Amino acid sequence: MQEPPAERRAIIIDTDPGVDDAIAILLALASPALELLGLTTVLGNVSLALASDNARRICELAGRPDIPIFAGAARPLAGAPIAAEPSHGSGGLGGATLPRPTMALAAGDAVDWLVDTLMRRAPVTVTVAALAPLTNLAKAMVREPRIAPRLGGIVVMGGAFATGNCPGGAEFNFYADAEATRQVLASGCRLTLVPLDLTHQALATPARMAALAAVAPPIGPPLAAMLRYYSDAALPFGLAGGALHDACVIAYLLQPGLFTGRPAHVMVETAGARIGVTVEDRRPAAAAAPNCLLLERLDADGFFTLLTERLARLPAPPESDRGR
């Protein structure tokens, strides 16, 4: 077994699996450079209960039932709950059928665990990969304001500038809880934003899908089923394949050189017909200091090479067996 790197990045994944979330989680579990402390689930692509089930299914598929999974917010901070199940299938994992999970959810609430973990760990040593509506993170920041400067960073899949996927041109994660998004964007955290403008460059074209589907069992067959459904659901939007939005977050943590971006000041609309719409404040820096690194370009071929190579390593051994 290959020795893990001497320096590993500790991460928490906040998620609502979802096909692209599932692939992102698999990528993280296949990457020894990342120390996955746990998953927190939230209403988003699917209900909270289904998100929590799917997170456990994915960890078990990857051979990692040791990962703690905490259920979080079942509704947004403001407004009515919404879900994106048509894009991910009624079970949330497209065409894949995975066994019911046998691992138990971790005891306790996701928000409490986020606060406890971030306060217990040394400052700026934990990064949150935010793949879902930002409800859990916003609630954690309200519960304990000291966590904002302690975070090593938050990499957020969210926002859209050219083309959204929700009413008014909004992106789903921002639209599903615009108030939570506003709070996190204004928190002063070290933020990296991965919008649809970037993730629509990560398209699972037929050739890329074929390479991923060729990964050996037990990973390849359910991966192929997820991607077939997900890419078919993308066809009405004029995309050449399913966009692997959330996997871009994990890829950025692993190989930031695949991405280019720039500092920006990003906000979100929280009311009216434009709720959830992403806005960039382009006034001079003195008036609108950057609050994030906005990623704009992706080396898509490099991204899919990374993804395919890493997923071929699964199932992964538990943490205690790594390096033996």
Residue frames as qw, qx, qy, qz and C-alpha x, y, z in Angstrom:
[[0.000, 0.888, 0.459, 0.000, 0.00, 0.00, 0.00],
 [0.378, 0.564, -0.032, 0.733, 1.33, 3.43, -0.93],
 [0.361, -0.349, -0.483, 0.717, 2.36, 5.56, 2.05],
 [0.047, 0.909, 0.409, 0.066, 0.11, 8.58, 2.64],
 [0.331, 0.679, -0.134, 0.642, 1.68, 12.02, 2.33],
 [0.408, -0.103, -0.558, 0.715, 3.38, 13.40, 5.44],
 [0.152, 0.199, 0.244, -0.937, 1.09, 16.42, 5.36],
 [0.004, 0.450, 0.848, 0.282, -2.61, 15.70, 4.92],
 [0.207, -0.218, -0.025, -0.953, -5.38, 18.27, 4.67],
 [0.078, 0.315, 0.858, -0.398, -8.16, 17.76, 7.19],
 [0.265, -0.120, -0.371, -0.882, -11.57, 18.32, 5.63],
 [0.362, 0.330, 0.734, -0.470, -15.25, 18.12, 6.44],
 [0.054, -0.164, -0.681, -0.711, -17.73, 17.55, 3.60],
 [0.353, 0.346, 0.480, -0.725, -21.13, 19.23, 3.95],
 [0.075, 0.094, -0.822, -0.557, -23.37, 17.46, 1.47],
 [0.636, 0.239, 0.340, -0.650, -26.80, 16.48, 0.12],
 [0.098, -0.232, 0.870, 0.425, -26.10, 13.40, -2.08],
 [0.311, 0.881, -0.176, -0.310, -27.06, 13.72, -5.10],
 [0.917, 0.327, 0.050, 0.222, -25.11, 12.13, -7.95],
 [0.444, 0.710, -0.272, 0.473, -22.36, 14.74, -8.17],
 [0.462, -0.701, 0.405, -0.363, -22.04, 14.80, -4.36],
 [0.963, -0.151, 0.220, -0.021, -21.62, 11.02, -4.40],
 [0.798, 0.462, -0.075, 0.380, -18.80, 11.28, -6.94],
 [0.048, 0.805, -0.329, 0.491, -17.16, 14.05, -4.93],
 [0.708, -0.552, 0.361, -0.254, -17.28, 11.95, -1.75],
 [0.975, 0.098, 0.124, 0.158, -15.78, 8.97, -3.61],
 [0.543, 0.678, -0.203, 0.452, -12.98, 11.19, -4.92],
 [0.261, -0.766, 0.395, -0.434, -12.18, 12.41, -1.41],
 [0.865, -0.344, 0.332, -0.151, -12.20, 8.88, 0.00],
 [0.918, 0.301, 0.070, 0.247, -9.85, 7.74, -2.78],
 [0.370, 0.768, -0.206, 0.481, -7.29, 10.48, -2.03],
 [0.735, -0.321, -0.403, 0.440, -4.77, 9.86, 0.78],
 [0.282, 0.265, -0.121, 0.914, -3.84, 13.57, 0.77],
 [0.415, -0.463, -0.075, -0.780, -7.23, 14.30, 2.38],
 [0.124, -0.090, -0.877, 0.456, -8.11, 13.38, 5.95],
 [0.402, -0.434, -0.446, -0.671, -11.91, 13.22, 5.90],
 [0.080, -0.149, 0.681, -0.712, -13.00, 13.99, 9.46],
 [0.273, 0.392, 0.814, -0.330, -16.67, 13.42, 8.72],
 [0.021, -0.352, -0.594, -0.723, -19.71, 14.25, 6.62],
 [0.199, 0.359, 0.520, -0.749, -22.58, 16.54, 7.55],
 [0.122, 0.377, 0.794, 0.461, -25.85, 16.27, 5.66],
 [0.168, 0.364, 0.214, -0.891, -28.50, 18.84, 4.84],
 [0.546, 0.626, 0.530, -0.173, -31.71, 19.19, 2.86],
 [0.013, 0.589, -0.408, -0.697, -30.85, 19.99, -0.74],
 [0.292, 0.207, -0.765, -0.536, -30.79, 17.71, -3.75],
 [0.548, -0.300, -0.758, -0.186, -32.92, 15.31, -1.70],
 [0.599, -0.730, -0.126, -0.306, -34.57, 15.25, 1.73],
 [0.197, -0.714, 0.605, -0.293, -32.37, 15.24, 4.81],
 [0.827, -0.193, 0.495, -0.186, -33.27, 11.60, 5.55],
 [0.890, 0.433, 0.114, 0.093, -32.38, 10.49, 2.03],
 [0.302, 0.830, -0.396, 0.252, -29.19, 12.59, 1.99],
 [0.442, -0.596, 0.618, -0.260, -28.12, 10.90, 5.23],
 [0.913, 0.065, 0.397, -0.071, -28.90, 7.44, 3.83],
 [0.749, 0.646, -0.049, 0.140, -27.05, 8.14, 0.59],
 [0.018, 0.828, -0.515, 0.219, -23.98, 9.48, 2.38],
 [0.646, -0.380, 0.643, -0.158, -23.79, 6.20, 4.29],
 [0.900, 0.354, 0.252, -0.023, -24.36, 4.15, 1.13],
 [0.524, 0.794, -0.263, 0.164, -21.45, 5.92, -0.60],
 [0.224, -0.710, 0.630, -0.222, -19.08, 5.47, 2.34],
 [0.800, -0.129, 0.573, -0.127, -19.94, 1.77, 2.50],
 [0.816, 0.575, 0.059, 0.021, -19.46, 1.41, -1.27],
 [0.335, 0.810, -0.417, 0.242, -15.99, 2.91, -0.87],
 [0.789, -0.056, -0.530, 0.307, -15.14, 0.57, 1.97],
 [0.208, 0.267, -0.395, 0.854, -15.18, 3.35, 4.57],
 [0.492, -0.639, -0.534, -0.254, -17.94, 2.68, 7.11],
 [0.560, -0.342, -0.391, 0.646, -15.64, 4.27, 9.71],
 [0.115, 0.278, 0.096, 0.949, -16.45, 7.81, 8.48],
 [0.030, 0.467, 0.672, -0.574, -18.79, 9.60, 10.92],
 [0.031, -0.389, -0.529, -0.754, -21.91, 11.06, 9.30],
 [0.008, -0.370, -0.569, 0.734, -24.04, 13.64, 11.12],
 [0.101, 0.666, 0.648, 0.354, -27.53, 14.72, 10.04],
 [0.181, -0.122, -0.155, 0.964, -28.08, 18.48, 10.01],
 [0.302, 0.301, 0.178, -0.887, -30.69, 20.98, 8.84],
 [0.324, 0.365, 0.867, 0.102, -33.99, 19.67, 7.46],
 [0.238, 0.866, 0.427, 0.100, -35.13, 23.10, 6.24],
 [0.440, 0.481, -0.030, 0.758, -33.54, 26.39, 5.15],
 [0.212, -0.197, -0.424, 0.858, -33.04, 29.36, 7.46],
 [0.334, 0.419, 0.184, -0.824, -35.79, 31.21, 5.60],
 [0.538, 0.308, -0.436, -0.652, -38.47, 30.24, 3.10],
 [0.926, 0.007, 0.175, -0.333, -40.00, 26.92, 2.16],
 [0.544, -0.344, 0.720, 0.259, -37.90, 23.78, 1.66],
 [0.719, 0.565, -0.203, -0.351, -37.17, 22.80, -1.93],
 [0.685, -0.290, 0.634, 0.211, -35.35, 19.82, -3.40],
 [0.329, 0.607, -0.496, -0.526, -33.76, 18.96, -6.76],
 [0.670, -0.077, 0.734, -0.076, -34.80, 15.32, -6.99],
 [0.775, 0.586, 0.151, -0.184, -35.75, 15.38, -10.72],
 [0.361, 0.792, -0.492, -0.020, -32.07, 15.88, -11.61],
 [0.058, -0.489, 0.843, -0.214, -30.88, 13.05, -9.36],
 [0.514, -0.126, -0.818, -0.225, -33.74, 10.55, -9.45],
 [0.638, -0.605, -0.194, -0.435, -36.21, 9.69, -6.72],
 [0.877, -0.371, -0.180, 0.247, -33.48, 7.91, -4.76],
 [0.218, -0.936, 0.196, 0.193, -30.94, 10.67, -5.28],
 [0.442, -0.479, 0.656, 0.381, -28.31, 8.48, -6.95],
 [0.404, 0.431, -0.512, -0.624, -29.69, 8.43, -10.48],
 [0.840, 0.125, -0.391, -0.355, -29.90, 4.94, -11.88],
 [0.320, 0.315, -0.832, 0.325, -27.71, 3.33, -9.21],
 [0.783, -0.470, -0.180, -0.366, -29.30, 0.99, -6.71],
 [0.274, 0.417, -0.734, 0.460, -27.13, 0.54, -3.63],
 [0.520, -0.370, -0.761, 0.118, -28.02, -1.57, -0.59],
 [0.412, -0.857, -0.131, -0.282, -29.58, 0.05, 2.43],
 [0.223, 0.633, -0.575, 0.469, -26.77, 1.25, 4.69],
 [0.778, -0.345, -0.510, 0.123, -25.79, -0.84, 7.68],
 [0.405, 0.042, -0.373, 0.834, -23.60, 1.78, 9.37],
 [0.182, -0.783, -0.555, 0.215, -25.42, 4.01, 11.84],
 [0.128, 0.845, 0.020, 0.519, -25.59, 7.77, 11.71],
 [0.387, 0.127, -0.531, 0.743, -23.31, 9.37, 14.26],
 [0.299, -0.709, -0.600, 0.219, -25.06, 10.47, 17.43],
 [0.224, -0.573, -0.113, 0.780, -25.67, 14.18, 17.70],
 [0.407, 0.855, 0.272, -0.172, -26.48, 17.11, 15.45],
 [0.711, 0.416, 0.134, 0.551, -24.32, 18.17, 12.50],
 [0.059, 0.876, -0.043, 0.476, -24.20, 21.81, 13.60],
 [0.651, -0.724, 0.219, -0.069, -23.05, 20.91, 17.12],
 [0.896, -0.085, 0.245, 0.360, -20.40, 18.58, 15.68],
 [0.510, 0.673, 0.066, 0.531, -19.15, 21.25, 13.27],
 [0.210, -0.894, 0.158, -0.364, -18.77, 23.73, 16.11],
 [0.799, -0.541, 0.260, 0.035, -17.12, 21.23, 18.45],
 [0.872, 0.165, 0.199, 0.416, -14.69, 19.99, 15.80],
 [0.403, 0.729, 0.017, 0.554, -13.64, 23.43, 14.61],
 [0.344, -0.857, 0.204, -0.327, -13.17, 24.71, 18.16],
 [0.872, -0.405, 0.260, 0.091, -11.22, 21.62, 19.22],
 [0.817, 0.299, 0.162, 0.466, -8.86, 21.49, 16.24],
 [0.411, -0.385, 0.068, 0.824, -5.97, 23.93, 15.88],
 [0.315, 0.764, 0.132, -0.547, -6.94, 27.16, 14.08],
 [0.464, 0.690, -0.333, -0.445, -6.93, 27.17, 10.26],
 [0.169, -0.332, 0.917, 0.142, -6.25, 23.44, 10.01],
 [0.398, 0.347, 0.846, -0.076, -9.71, 22.28, 8.84],
 [0.181, 0.148, -0.418, -0.878, -11.25, 23.05, 5.45],
 [0.542, 0.357, 0.637, -0.417, -14.95, 22.61, 4.73],
 [0.014, 0.020, 0.742, 0.669, -15.96, 21.33, 1.30],
 [0.390, 0.370, 0.464, -0.705, -19.46, 22.80, 0.98],
 [0.056, 0.038, 0.841, 0.536, -21.37, 20.86, -1.69],
 [0.123, -0.584, -0.799, -0.073, -24.92, 21.79, -0.66],
 [0.184, -0.843, -0.189, -0.469, -27.08, 24.67, 0.56],
 [0.356, 0.397, -0.513, 0.672, -25.12, 26.48, 3.27],
 [0.601, -0.633, -0.193, -0.448, -27.67, 26.05, 6.08],
 [0.859, -0.354, -0.260, 0.263, -25.48, 23.95, 8.37],
 [0.566, 0.143, -0.145, 0.799, -22.53, 26.31, 8.10],
 [0.120, -0.575, -0.060, -0.807, -24.61, 29.44, 8.67],
 [0.725, -0.600, -0.217, -0.261, -26.23, 27.89, 11.73],
 [0.825, -0.190, -0.237, 0.477, -22.82, 26.87, 13.08],
 [0.356, 0.327, -0.084, 0.871, -21.50, 30.42, 12.65],
 [0.400, -0.635, -0.104, -0.652, -24.47, 31.84, 14.54],
 [0.852, -0.464, -0.243, -0.010, -24.09, 29.26, 17.31],
 [0.698, -0.511, 0.103, 0.491, -20.35, 29.95, 17.68],
 [0.367, 0.928, -0.041, -0.050, -19.05, 33.08, 15.89],
 [0.334, -0.740, 0.544, 0.213, -15.46, 32.17, 16.75],
 [0.792, 0.073, 0.568, 0.213, -15.38, 29.38, 14.18],
 [0.548, 0.831, 0.099, -0.014, -15.25, 31.78, 11.21],
 [0.135, 0.866, -0.481, 0.011, -11.61, 32.85, 11.72],
 [0.585, -0.408, 0.701, -0.028, -10.64, 29.33, 12.83],
 [0.864, 0.396, 0.303, -0.066, -11.58, 27.75, 9.51],
 [0.494, -0.303, 0.531, 0.618, -8.74, 26.92, 7.17],
 [0.182, 0.184, -0.469, -0.844, -11.15, 27.73, 4.37],
 [0.610, 0.376, 0.608, -0.341, -14.50, 26.92, 2.84],
 [0.000, -0.147, 0.699, 0.700, -14.64, 25.79, -0.78],
 [0.479, 0.394, 0.499, -0.606, -18.23, 26.40, -1.86],
 [0.142, 0.217, 0.786, 0.561, -19.93, 24.86, -4.87],
 [0.093, 0.736, 0.601, -0.298, -22.49, 27.55, -5.55],
 [0.064, 0.715, -0.043, -0.694, -23.50, 30.58, -7.53],
 [0.568, 0.392, 0.580, 0.432, -23.86, 31.35, -11.22],
 [0.049, -0.543, 0.071, 0.835, -23.21, 34.40, -13.35],
 [0.170, 0.175, -0.619, -0.747, -23.99, 33.44, -16.95],
 [0.633, -0.148, -0.552, -0.522, -26.59, 30.67, -16.68],
 [0.375, -0.275, 0.689, -0.556, -28.31, 29.43, -13.55],
 [0.276, -0.096, -0.930, -0.224, -30.44, 26.35, -13.02],
 [0.081, -0.527, -0.740, 0.409, -33.23, 27.89, -10.90],
 [0.145, 0.869, 0.452, 0.138, -35.80, 30.69, -11.34],
 [0.079, -0.989, 0.037, 0.119, -34.37, 34.11, -12.12],
 [0.590, 0.657, -0.402, 0.243, -31.02, 32.68, -13.15],
 [0.480, -0.673, 0.493, -0.269, -30.04, 31.53, -9.65],
 [0.446, 0.292, -0.845, 0.045, -27.96, 28.45, -8.89],
 [0.700, -0.399, -0.548, -0.227, -29.62, 25.73, -6.80],
 [0.601, -0.237, -0.545, 0.534, -27.45, 25.77, -3.67],
 [0.087, 0.020, -0.173, 0.981, -27.71, 29.55, -3.33],
 [0.442, -0.279, -0.368, -0.769, -31.42, 29.52, -4.23],
 [0.647, -0.333, -0.684, -0.051, -32.31, 26.78, -1.75],
 [0.519, -0.707, -0.336, 0.343, -31.10, 28.88, 1.20],
 [0.366, 0.721, 0.033, 0.587, -30.25, 32.40, 0.09],
 [0.392, -0.869, 0.113, -0.280, -30.17, 33.75, 3.63],
 [0.859, -0.393, 0.219, 0.244, -27.62, 31.15, 4.73],
 [0.708, 0.396, 0.162, 0.562, -25.57, 31.99, 1.66],
 [0.044, 0.884, -0.011, 0.465, -25.65, 35.69, 2.52],
 [0.624, -0.757, 0.180, -0.072, -24.42, 34.99, 6.03],
 [0.874, -0.152, 0.250, 0.387, -21.54, 32.78, 4.91],
 [0.549, 0.595, 0.146, 0.569, -20.45, 35.21, 2.18],
 [0.098, -0.867, 0.076, -0.482, -20.39, 38.00, 4.77],
 [0.843, -0.520, -0.120, 0.073, -18.63, 35.96, 7.46],
 [0.051, -0.882, 0.469, -0.001, -15.05, 36.93, 6.65],
 [0.867, -0.170, 0.456, 0.105, -14.07, 33.27, 6.20],
 [0.094, -0.466, 0.691, 0.545, -11.43, 32.25, 3.71],
 [0.719, 0.417, 0.439, -0.342, -13.77, 31.44, 0.83],
 [0.066, -0.229, 0.736, 0.633, -13.23, 29.86, -2.56],
 [0.626, 0.401, 0.316, -0.590, -16.29, 29.92, -4.84],
 [0.208, -0.066, 0.877, 0.429, -16.88, 27.25, -7.49],
 [0.504, 0.386, 0.204, -0.745, -19.84, 28.52, -9.59],
 [0.784, 0.395, 0.471, -0.085, -21.77, 26.89, -12.41],
 [0.430, 0.853, -0.246, -0.163, -19.72, 28.91, -14.89],
 [0.062, -0.600, 0.798, 0.007, -16.76, 26.76, -13.82],
 [0.544, -0.074, 0.816, -0.179, -18.51, 23.45, -13.22],
 [0.748, 0.556, 0.214, -0.293, -20.20, 23.48, -16.63],
 [0.352, 0.706, -0.598, -0.141, -16.69, 22.91, -17.98],
 [0.218, -0.302, 0.913, -0.164, -16.59, 19.54, -16.13],
 [0.776, 0.189, -0.045, -0.600, -18.96, 17.65, -18.45],
 [0.561, -0.168, 0.811, 0.013, -19.14, 13.87, -18.40],
 [0.535, 0.467, -0.411, -0.571, -19.11, 13.42, -22.18],
 [0.972, 0.066, -0.072, -0.214, -19.65, 9.91, -23.57],
 [0.684, 0.425, -0.502, 0.315, -15.88, 9.26, -23.81],
 [0.047, -0.472, 0.594, -0.650, -15.29, 10.42, -20.25],
 [0.785, -0.209, 0.230, -0.536, -18.26, 8.41, -19.01],
 [0.929, 0.205, -0.305, -0.051, -16.89, 5.32, -20.70],
 [0.421, 0.452, -0.617, 0.487, -13.55, 5.71, -18.94],
 [0.352, -0.356, 0.522, -0.690, -15.26, 6.09, -15.56],
 [0.891, -0.032, 0.027, -0.451, -17.63, 3.18, -16.25],
 [0.795, 0.330, -0.499, 0.098, -14.59, 0.98, -16.94],
 [0.162, -0.546, 0.650, -0.503, -13.44, 1.32, -13.31],
 [0.381, 0.001, -0.924, 0.018, -13.48, -2.13, -11.75],
 [0.638, -0.582, -0.381, -0.330, -16.30, -3.32, -9.48],
 [0.042, 0.620, 0.767, -0.160, -17.62, -2.52, -6.97],
 [0.044, -0.554, -0.087, 0.827, -17.20, 1.13, -8.01],
 [0.028, -0.119, 0.595, 0.794, -17.59, 1.06, -11.80],
 [0.065, -0.432, -0.842, -0.317, -21.12, -0.37, -12.23],
 [0.115, -0.786, -0.535, 0.288, -22.97, 2.01, -9.85],
 [0.183, -0.530, 0.159, 0.813, -20.84, 4.89, -11.10],
 [0.056, 0.070, 0.708, 0.700, -21.91, 4.13, -14.68],
 [0.101, -0.616, -0.774, -0.109, -25.57, 3.93, -13.65],
 [0.180, -0.736, -0.292, 0.583, -25.38, 7.26, -11.83],
 [0.147, -0.407, 0.347, 0.832, -23.68, 8.99, -14.73],
 [0.066, 0.289, 0.791, 0.535, -26.07, 7.64, -17.38],
 [0.111, -0.761, -0.635, 0.074, -29.10, 8.99, -15.52],
 [0.253, -0.719, -0.099, 0.640, -27.40, 12.26, -14.64],
 [0.177, -0.225, 0.505, 0.814, -26.21, 12.92, -18.19],
 [0.023, 0.480, 0.783, 0.394, -29.64, 12.11, -19.64],
 [0.171, -0.808, -0.490, 0.279, -31.16, 14.62, -17.21],
 [0.255, -0.577, 0.135, 0.764, -28.71, 17.25, -18.51],
 [0.353, 0.239, 0.667, 0.611, -29.70, 16.89, -22.18],
 [0.080, 0.834, 0.529, 0.138, -32.72, 19.28, -22.01],
 [0.264, -0.885, -0.001, 0.384, -30.33, 21.98, -20.79],
 [0.576, 0.800, -0.165, 0.033, -28.19, 21.68, -23.91],
 [0.338, -0.718, 0.607, 0.019, -25.20, 20.17, -22.09],
 [0.618, 0.427, -0.635, -0.181, -23.01, 17.53, -23.69],
 [0.620, -0.081, -0.748, 0.222, -23.05, 15.51, -20.48],
 [0.555, -0.765, -0.327, 0.014, -23.74, 15.75, -16.78],
 [0.177, 0.752, -0.341, 0.535, -21.75, 18.50, -15.08],
 [0.743, -0.270, -0.525, 0.316, -19.84, 17.09, -12.10],
 [0.115, -0.869, 0.025, -0.481, -20.27, 20.25, -10.06],
 [0.656, -0.723, 0.164, -0.144, -19.36, 19.00, -6.60],
 [0.922, -0.042, 0.084, 0.375, -16.40, 16.88, -7.64],
 [0.415, 0.714, -0.075, 0.559, -14.74, 20.14, -8.75],
 [0.421, -0.833, 0.194, -0.303, -14.54, 21.19, -5.10],
 [0.872, -0.376, 0.280, 0.139, -12.58, 18.09, -4.11],
 [0.781, 0.402, 0.123, 0.462, -10.42, 18.30, -7.24],
 [0.105, 0.880, -0.127, 0.445, -9.52, 21.89, -6.32],
 [0.622, -0.712, 0.302, -0.123, -8.35, 20.74, -2.88],
 [0.905, -0.100, 0.328, 0.251, -6.22, 18.04, -4.51],
 [0.576, 0.119, 0.373, 0.718, -4.85, 19.82, -7.58],
 [0.075, 0.823, 0.255, -0.503, -5.48, 23.59, -7.48],
 [0.172, -0.421, 0.517, 0.725, -3.27, 23.96, -10.55],
 [0.227, 0.365, 0.832, 0.351, -6.15, 22.60, -12.65],
 [0.005, -0.853, -0.520, 0.032, -8.08, 25.80, -11.89],
 [0.300, 0.172, -0.024, 0.938, -7.64, 29.50, -12.46],
 [0.203, -0.803, -0.560, -0.002, -9.48, 32.26, -10.65],
 [0.217, 0.450, -0.107, 0.860, -9.31, 35.76, -9.26],
 [0.093, -0.295, -0.627, 0.715, -10.26, 37.64, -6.10],
 [0.191, -0.442, -0.502, -0.719, -13.83, 38.95, -6.19],
 [0.227, 0.052, 0.564, -0.792, -16.56, 40.38, -3.98],
 [0.308, -0.223, -0.808, -0.451, -19.63, 38.18, -4.40],
 [0.359, 0.022, 0.492, -0.793, -23.09, 38.68, -2.91],
 [0.041, -0.290, -0.926, -0.238, -26.47, 36.99, -3.22],
 [0.391, -0.292, -0.155, -0.859, -30.00, 38.35, -3.58],
 [0.033, -0.062, -0.908, 0.414, -32.20, 37.28, -0.66],
 [0.333, 0.485, 0.574, -0.570, -35.68, 38.49, -1.62],
 [0.460, 0.600, -0.069, -0.651, -38.07, 39.00, -4.51],
 [0.876, 0.444, 0.013, -0.187, -38.01, 37.49, -7.96],
 [0.535, 0.652, -0.504, 0.187, -34.21, 37.35, -7.98],
 [0.689, -0.591, 0.372, -0.195, -33.78, 35.40, -4.75],
 [0.885, -0.157, 0.384, 0.212, -30.61, 33.32, -4.85],
 [0.642, 0.725, 0.019, 0.247, -29.13, 35.22, -7.80],
 [0.718, -0.312, 0.020, 0.622, -25.37, 35.74, -7.60],
 [0.207, 0.967, 0.057, 0.138, -24.06, 39.29, -7.90],
 [0.715, -0.049, -0.092, 0.691, -20.47, 40.47, -8.17],
 [0.116, -0.960, -0.102, 0.232, -19.69, 43.92, -6.79],
 [0.741, 0.333, 0.130, 0.568, -17.24, 45.40, -9.29],
 [0.088, -0.989, 0.023, -0.115, -16.68, 48.72, -7.54],
 [0.349, 0.669, -0.550, 0.358, -13.07, 49.70, -6.79],
 [0.649, -0.064, -0.706, 0.276, -11.42, 47.48, -4.19],
 [0.062, 0.129, -0.488, 0.861, -11.58, 50.15, -1.50],
 [0.558, -0.098, 0.051, -0.822, -15.38, 50.05, -1.71],
 [0.945, -0.012, -0.007, -0.328, -15.83, 46.30, -2.22],
 [0.138, -0.595, 0.792, -0.008, -12.87, 44.36, -0.88],
 [0.599, 0.132, -0.738, -0.280, -12.72, 40.76, -2.18],
 [0.659, -0.350, 0.451, -0.489, -14.49, 38.21, -0.01],
 [0.909, 0.033, 0.415, -0.031, -13.58, 35.12, -2.03],
 [0.126, -0.374, 0.732, 0.556, -11.40, 33.56, -4.68],
 [0.728, 0.436, 0.203, -0.488, -13.73, 33.11, -7.66],
 [0.474, -0.161, 0.780, 0.376, -12.75, 30.13, -9.83],
 [0.489, 0.607, -0.042, -0.625, -13.35, 30.68, -13.54],
 [0.639, 0.507, -0.510, -0.275, -11.46, 28.17, -15.67],
 [0.809, -0.279, 0.505, -0.117, -10.87, 24.43, -15.44],
 [0.194, 0.433, -0.823, -0.313, -8.49, 22.04, -17.20],
 [0.842, -0.016, 0.103, -0.530, -11.31, 19.60, -17.88],
 [0.828, 0.284, -0.483, -0.005, -9.12, 16.84, -19.33],
 [0.245, 0.376, -0.709, 0.544, -6.85, 17.03, -16.29],
 [0.539, -0.225, 0.391, -0.711, -9.87, 16.95, -14.00],
 [0.925, 0.066, -0.061, -0.368, -11.26, 13.77, -15.55],
 [0.647, 0.374, -0.623, 0.230, -7.83, 12.14, -15.58],
 [0.078, -0.347, 0.662, -0.660, -7.56, 12.82, -11.84],
 [0.713, -0.103, 0.244, -0.649, -11.09, 11.57, -11.20],
 [0.908, 0.198, -0.300, -0.216, -10.72, 8.36, -13.18],
 [0.511, 0.386, -0.679, 0.359, -7.32, 7.49, -11.75],
 [0.196, -0.308, 0.623, -0.691, -8.40, 8.09, -8.15],
 [0.791, -0.062, 0.144, -0.591, -11.72, 6.23, -8.34],
 [0.812, 0.266, -0.515, -0.068, -9.86, 3.19, -9.66],
 [0.187, 0.379, -0.752, 0.506, -8.17, 2.96, -6.23],
 [0.575, -0.217, 0.376, -0.693, -11.41, 2.21, -4.40],
 [0.547, -0.790, -0.220, -0.171, -12.54, 0.55, -2.20],
 [0.195, 0.689, -0.472, 0.514, -10.13, 2.21, 0.22],
 [0.584, -0.198, -0.698, 0.363, -8.81, 0.77, 3.49],
 [0.381, -0.881, -0.280, -0.030, -9.86, 2.45, 6.74],
 [0.030, 0.917, -0.302, 0.257, -7.60, 5.12, 8.21],
 [0.656, -0.599, 0.453, -0.070, -6.06, 2.67, 10.69],
 [0.882, 0.067, 0.411, 0.223, -4.83, 0.40, 7.89],
 [0.502, 0.859, -0.055, 0.082, -3.35, 3.05, 5.61],
 [0.105, 0.818, -0.552, 0.121, 0.35, 2.74, 4.98],
 [0.723, -0.349, 0.587, -0.110, 0.55, -0.87, 6.24]]
